[in-house]
Amino acid sequence: MTEFRDQAPDFTAAADPFALFASWLTEAEKTEPDDPNAMALATVDAAGQPNLRMILLKGSDERGFVFYTNCQSAKGLELAEAPKAALLFYWKSLHRQVRVRGPIEPVSDKEADAYFATRSRESRIGAWASQQSHQLESRKALDEAVAKRTAEFAGKDVPRPPHWHGYRVMPLEIEFWHHRPHRLHDRIVFRRASPAAPWVKTRLYP
């Protein structure tokens, strides 16, 4: 692994952060044993306190980075109050990380419906049954909620709940980090003033 990372191509000449991210994610899909699309999502609550959790990336292109959740969950409520977020990807097998920061926008209903339809039937029922992040009196109560929704949708398609939607992080900053020996790592950051503005690339000290 040391030989791989020491002889990796020089990514610092990249001009397009989305293309670079796509190439890194493709490599991670070949080397990471579990969930190469896992990322940490940071939000801010109404009191200004940061909040952090691991979720899964469900889409990325030149518009941004997409994930889905219950809009009534802690992160959903926090994003409604302060529509901005930070993401962190870390691929241990490649000794790389990517940091993303920017405002949030909801994905279209069409996008959300299309993704929801790809989930297993059990996961779709779970989206109806779970009051995500709210107090749960017992596991039995959750099992009963799942059973109730399972019966409700018996023999029917399970539509997307109105409280379940997708969010897109529209990055104003994307930083790429790659391990080098003796902590002399390579770092470049792309920044722009708005999602419509051009990128400015800067190389950073490790």
Residue, then its C-alpha position, 0 to 999 in steps of 0.5 A: m500500500t505504501e508503494f501505491r500511495d507514494q507512486a500515485p499520479d499527481f492529482t494536484a494538476a486537476a482543473d475540475p473538482f467534480a471530475l477528480f472526485a468521480s475518479w477518486l470515488t471510482e478507485a475507492e469502489k475497487t479498494e474499500p471493503d464496505d460503503p465507499n460512498a460513506m461520508a460524514l455529514a455536519t449540520v448546525d442546530a438552532a442553538g448554533q451547536p454542530n452535529l455530525r453523523m455518518i450517512l451515504l452519498k446517493g449521487s454526485d455530479e456538477r450540481g453537487f452531492v446528494f443524500y436522502t433522509n427523513c425531513q423530520s429527523a434531527k438533520g432534516l430539521e437542522l437543514a431547514e433552520a440552517p440550509k448549509a452543510a459540510l461533508l467528509f469522505y475518508w478512504k483508508s485503503l487509498h489514504r485519501q480524504v475529501r472535504v466539502r462545504g456549501p449550501i443545501e437545496p432540495v432535490s426535485d420530487k422526480e429525483a426523490d421518487a426515482y431513488f426511493a423506488t430503488r430501495s427495498r420494499e422493507s426499507r420503503i416501509g421502514a421510511w413510513a414506520s420510523q419517526q427518525s430521531h424522535q424518542l422511541e419507547s421500546r423496540k416493540a413499538l418500532d416492530e408494531a409500527v412496521a407491522k402496521r405499515t406492512a399491513e397497510f401497504a399489503g398488495k400495494d406499491v409503497p410510495r415515498p412518504p411526504h416527510w422523506h426527501g433528498y438534499r443536494v450540497m452545492p459546494l463552495e469549497i472542495e478540498f482533496w487530501h492525499h497521504r505522503p510520507h513524513r506527513l508532507h501530504d498533498r492538499i489542494v482546495f477548490r473555492r468559488a463565491s457561489p454555485a454559479a461562479p468559476w472555481v479557484k484552485t489553491r495548493l495548501y501546506p500539509 
